[in-house]
Amino acid sequence: MGKQSSVLFKASDYYSPRFWPMWCIIGLLRLAALLPLRAALAVGHSLGRIIYLITGSRQRIVDTNLARCFPDKSLDERNRIKLACYRNIGISIIEMALCWWWPAAKLESIVEIEGREHLDAVLDSGRGAILLTGHFTSLEIGARLLALFYPVQVMYRTQRNELFDSYLFTKRSSYFVNTVSRKNTRQLIQGLRQKIPTWYAPDQDFRRERNVFAPFMGIATATITASSRLAQSSGAAMLPYYPERKPDGSGYILRIDAPLQDFPSGDDLEDATAINLSIEKYVRLFPENYMWIHQRFKTRPPGDPPFYS
């Protein structure tokens, strides 16, 4: 998707008519941020339904992912997961507005942390902490809420729309200590050595990077080996992290597990398997919250047929 944006937002740079649709979207998000939490989530629920209706090609990807990852579930069960996934995608867009415009005190009132002692113990020992997570729909709000309690650095990928890219980069830079290109490993390591908890989600198909095929949801999945090198170079612990939406719509729970044991092990396949199993744990617990719209299994082992036809 290109290089990391280094341009902080300046409205006068984006007055061209080609940016007007995005300005309208940002304006609507600003209005959504004025709503109480449950009402804002309800708007997101409806937005997700709209996204579901207009993204037929993506639905085929979701259907394939769910059929292969949950062969034991009936078609009706998988369809319920699919619909809930789209609702959560809509909610995630509205949650972005909460991240951008809700004050810290208001955000603090809707979040609790479980397992904070695991992160504190790692930091108190003098080690850095990699917060291992996946591409769940709650990832944006989860990182923002964690930044209320700890300095946090996050990875960043440039967005296609220049206005949205600059606005998102600027907003994230206002509440994260570092907003780092995922290709800038040196800066990530520097932050980890400074004991800045680092949000890290390696569960995408990065075909141009070094991969091994490790099991994920019962499927041989191309998994980057950079995670092992990041932990080795920084000396940081790898702690599974999952931000959960409370079912009643009243807020969020940030779940931090104990660090992965013997990580890195020196074996890339063993490490990749441990990472995938950690993410899989929460995918199986909360399947409706995973980003099934991604082509996670596009890269196949030599000789395997295409996953997405």
Buried (B, 14 or more C-beta within 10 A) or exposed (E): EEEBBEEEBEEEEBEEEEBEEBBEBBEBBEEBBEBEBEEBBBBBBEBBEEBBEEBEEBBEBBBBBBEEBBEEBEEEEBBBBBBBBBBBBBBBBBBBBBBBBBEEEEBEEBBEBEBBEBBEBBBEEEBBBBBBBBBBBBBBBBBBBBBBBBBBBBBBBBBEBBBBBBBBBBBBBEBBBBBBBBBBBEBBBBBBBEBBBBBBBBBBBBEEEEBBBBBBBEBBBBBBBBBBBBBBBBEBBBBBBBBBBEEEBEBBBBBBBBBBEEBBBEEBBBBBBBBBBBBBBBBEEBBBBBBBBBBBBBBBEEEEEEBEE
